[in-house]
Amino acid sequence: MKKIFKKSAFVFTILFFSAMLFLTFFAEEIHILTLPQVEAARPETRRFPVYGDSGEGESLGYSREKTAISEETLKEGVFVLYNGEKNGTKRSFVSRVFPEVGEIRSEDGYYEVISGINYGEIIIVSNTKELYDGCEVNVIK
């Protein structure tokens, strides 16, 4: 009986330390697999009409390239990607923003972004349903 207990304790100890060693080596990979997998891209641009007055009573009309966002993306919520540090490692997080938009373009369903998103920022373009403000993510594209 004593031999069986010693043998069982030895086997349990080996299994325990093997599991701890496995988790030590693969903890980061396991953590990344549990994060929401998202695709990110820069906001698109579209040409929007601009109307003005020449100062001499004439109206001027021209178009200008502006940051644009689709109606679908606006409905689902806009998440901007930012990098931060957590536990000493650089990680990717998202921040939910509510951009101010102008008129919708009837031909393709894009809104002109007036404020809230800059062209240089990166927004999440897929898998936004499981995100929340401040959520850590794994960017796959």
Salt bridges, closest charged atoms under 4 A:
GLU44 OE1 - ARG46 NH1 2.98
GLU65 OE1 - ARG47 NH1 3.23
GLU76 OE2 - LYS129 NZ 3.86
GLU107 OE2 - ARG105 NH2 3.22
ASP108 OD2 - ARG46 NE 2.74
ASP108 OD2 - ARG105 NH2 3.10
GLU112 OE2 - LYS66 NZ 3.37
GLU136 OE2 - HIS31 NE2 3.26
GLU136 OE1 - LYS86 NZ 3.68
GLU136 OE2 - ARG91 NH1 3.37
